[in-house]
Amino acid sequence: MFTIFSRSLLNNFSRPHVWSNLVFLLPVTIAFTFGYYLEGVLLLLVFVVSMFYHLLSNEVNIQWVFMRKNVSTTELFLGSLDYIFAGLLGGGLFIRFVNHSDNSILVILLSILFLFSLIIFIWPLTVSRVCSISASHAIWHIIIAFIATIILVQ
């Protein structure tokens, strides 16, 4: 099973929106190490579902999966799960951060970093095609995983 997964990952290395999901393994590990089992399970679900969902496409599509035409049932199911689990994870991490952070500078810095990640994510969709949508999506994955890691260790 691992061999099949690793070959698939290597074959998809040119698709950054796929391999960038690997960065979520860091906050998964930290969550379980610190005993944050709910966050760990959600992070793991987001990682697995997102990995399979992104393996279905060569490029990140600019439309939400449920708004596109001719989407396979599998892609619709995985895309919907990806959105749901990511939303639950984001909400849970936001609540943890608000309830456990006394450091106002960290609140400001992570808020700015989150806004920056949204700009990176949205920029090639709306303003300019300087970089590919897949590359910007990969950068967004990396920044969000970094923010999740900071929230879990603070």
C-alpha positions as CSV (number, residue, x, y, z in Angstrom):
1,M,0.0,0.0,0.0
2,F,2.8,2.4,0.9
3,T,4.6,1.7,-2.3
4,I,1.5,2.5,-4.4
5,F,1.0,5.7,-2.5
6,S,4.7,6.7,-2.8
7,R,4.8,6.0,-6.6
8,S,1.6,8.0,-7.0
9,L,3.1,10.8,-5.0
10,L,6.3,10.8,-7.1
11,N,4.3,10.7,-10.3
12,N,2.4,13.8,-9.1
13,F,5.4,15.7,-7.9
14,S,4.9,18.2,-10.7
15,R,1.4,18.9,-9.2
16,P,2.2,21.1,-6.2
17,H,-1.4,21.2,-5.0
18,V,-1.0,17.4,-4.4
19,W,2.3,17.1,-2.6
20,S,1.9,20.2,-0.6
21,N,-0.7,18.3,1.5
22,L,2.3,16.5,3.1
23,V,3.0,19.6,5.2
24,F,-0.2,18.8,7.1
25,L,1.6,15.8,8.6
26,L,3.6,18.2,10.9
27,P,0.5,19.6,12.7
28,V,-1.1,16.1,12.7
29,T,2.0,14.8,14.6
30,I,2.0,17.8,17.0
31,A,-1.7,17.5,17.7
32,F,-1.4,13.8,18.7
33,T,1.8,14.4,20.6
34,F,0.2,17.2,22.7
35,G,-2.9,15.1,23.3
36,Y,-5.2,17.2,21.1
37,Y,-6.9,14.2,19.7
38,L,-9.9,15.9,18.1
39,E,-7.7,18.4,16.2
40,G,-5.4,15.5,15.3
41,V,-8.2,13.4,13.8
42,L,-9.6,16.5,11.9
43,L,-6.1,17.3,10.6
44,L,-5.7,13.7,9.5
45,L,-9.1,13.6,7.8
46,V,-8.3,16.9,6.0
47,F,-4.9,15.5,4.9
48,V,-6.3,12.2,3.6
49,V,-9.4,13.6,1.9
50,S,-7.6,16.5,0.4
51,M,-4.8,14.3,-0.9
52,F,-7.3,12.0,-2.7
53,Y,-9.4,14.9,-3.9
54,H,-6.4,16.7,-5.4
55,L,-5.1,13.5,-7.0
56,L,-8.3,13.6,-9.2
57,S,-7.3,16.8,-11.0
58,N,-4.2,18.0,-12.8
59,E,-4.9,21.7,-11.9
60,V,-6.9,23.2,-9.1
61,N,-10.2,24.3,-10.6
62,I,-11.3,27.9,-10.0
63,Q,-14.8,26.9,-9.2
64,W,-16.2,25.1,-6.2
65,V,-16.7,21.4,-6.9
66,F,-20.5,21.6,-6.4
67,M,-20.8,24.5,-8.9
68,R,-19.1,22.8,-11.8
69,K,-20.8,20.7,-14.5
70,N,-19.9,17.1,-15.3
71,V,-18.2,16.4,-12.0
72,S,-17.9,12.7,-11.1
73,T,-19.7,11.4,-8.1
74,T,-16.3,10.6,-6.5
75,E,-14.9,14.1,-7.0
76,L,-18.1,15.7,-5.8
77,F,-18.1,13.5,-2.7
78,L,-14.4,14.0,-1.9
79,G,-14.6,17.7,-2.7
80,S,-17.5,18.2,-0.4
81,L,-15.8,16.3,2.4
82,D,-12.6,18.4,1.8
83,Y,-14.6,21.6,2.3
84,I,-16.5,20.3,5.3
85,F,-13.5,18.9,7.2
86,A,-11.3,22.0,6.4
87,G,-14.1,24.2,7.6
88,L,-14.5,22.2,10.9
89,L,-10.8,22.2,11.4
90,G,-10.5,26.0,10.7
91,G,-13.3,26.7,13.1
92,G,-11.9,24.4,15.8
93,L,-8.4,25.9,15.5
94,F,-9.8,29.4,15.5
95,I,-11.7,28.7,18.8
96,R,-8.6,27.1,20.3
97,F,-6.5,30.1,19.3
98,V,-9.0,32.7,20.7
99,N,-9.4,30.8,24.0
100,H,-5.8,30.0,24.6
101,S,-3.8,32.9,23.2
102,D,-2.8,35.8,25.5
103,N,-0.2,37.1,23.1
104,S,-1.7,39.9,21.2
105,I,1.3,40.2,18.9
106,L,0.9,36.5,17.9
107,V,-2.8,37.2,17.2
108,I,-1.9,40.1,14.9
109,L,0.9,38.2,13.2
110,L,-1.2,35.1,12.5
111,S,-4.1,37.2,11.3
112,I,-1.8,39.0,8.9
113,L,-0.3,35.7,7.8
114,F,-3.8,34.2,7.2
115,L,-4.9,37.3,5.2
116,F,-1.7,37.0,3.2
117,S,-2.4,33.3,2.5
118,L,-5.9,34.2,1.2
119,I,-4.3,36.8,-1.2
120,I,-1.9,34.2,-2.5
121,F,-4.8,31.7,-2.9
122,I,-7.1,34.2,-4.7
123,W,-4.6,36.2,-6.7
124,P,-4.1,33.9,-9.7
125,L,-7.9,33.3,-9.8
126,T,-8.8,36.9,-10.0
127,V,-6.0,39.3,-10.7
128,S,-3.0,37.8,-12.5
129,R,-1.7,34.5,-13.8
130,V,1.9,35.2,-12.6
131,C,2.0,31.8,-11.0
132,S,-0.2,28.8,-11.6
133,I,-3.3,28.1,-9.6
134,S,-1.7,24.9,-8.4
135,A,1.4,26.7,-7.2
136,S,-0.6,29.3,-5.3
137,H,-2.8,26.6,-3.8
138,A,0.3,24.7,-2.7
139,I,1.7,27.9,-1.0
140,W,-1.7,28.3,0.7
141,H,-1.5,24.7,2.0
142,I,2.0,25.4,3.4
143,I,1.0,28.6,5.1
144,I,-2.2,27.1,6.6
145,A,-0.3,24.1,7.9
146,F,2.3,26.5,9.5
147,I,-0.5,28.5,11.1
148,A,-2.1,25.3,12.5
149,T,1.2,24.2,13.9
150,I,1.8,27.6,15.6
151,I,-1.7,27.4,17.1
152,L,-1.2,23.9,18.4
153,V,2.2,24.6,20.1
154,Q,1.4,28.0,21.6
